[in-house]
Amino acid sequence: MYLLEFCTAGDRSVGRERLVYHKAVYDLKLFAATYGHEAQVTEPEIDNLGHDFTLSIGRDTLNIQNKAAIRPGGATSWDIHAAHLVPPFQDRDIGPDVDGVPLFWPEGASGVVLLHEIDRDAASAGVLNLRYFYFDVYYAAAVAHGIVEAEDLSPQAALDLLRKLRDCKSASDRVTVPKAAFLPVKSPAAIIGLRLGVPQATNYVSLWRRGDGFEAWTVEPFRTTVRNEIMSWRP
């Protein structure tokens, strides 16, 4: 019963977030180590850019924001810094297609949101049981373009979310991301698998590369490859 109180009390929100954060960090480091890599985790000195930690493997880095909710109950949407999600200018050639134009910002970070969902019934029995959900613009684009089907997110809803990100006016603007927009994943390691190329190289982001009139996301073999990569992380 004490664990349930810890997971629901308003004055324990910081401690609760740190608890699920450290569990996720352990899972990330263990997954990387299993494939012979060292995962490094750092936290921002000043919390003003919309991410909670940076995950690095080798010279590849990724900014990640944590969100936590308890089920049943709890929050069903979250306000996320637009600049955290949108790809930066230097990655404009792999910005997801939104109405025929690549999505990117000068101050973008191309980051990830990791949702930690706490099972209320398990917590009442003193057990911390978590489910994980993943969101980034590349997943939203995959749904919007019909590459993958989401249970609760229609292609039109995914496209509308991408348009809201595109139409933000400043880096401090936020966009509400509903629970339905998140991809259920087996573990936080989906972050490494989809975005940092461990245990193998991934086409998840490079699908959106364009050049010389070629658009990979319109070609079925590439679409199938990315669809399989995404679905491999579903529970």
Disulfide bonds with the S-S distance in Angstrom:
none
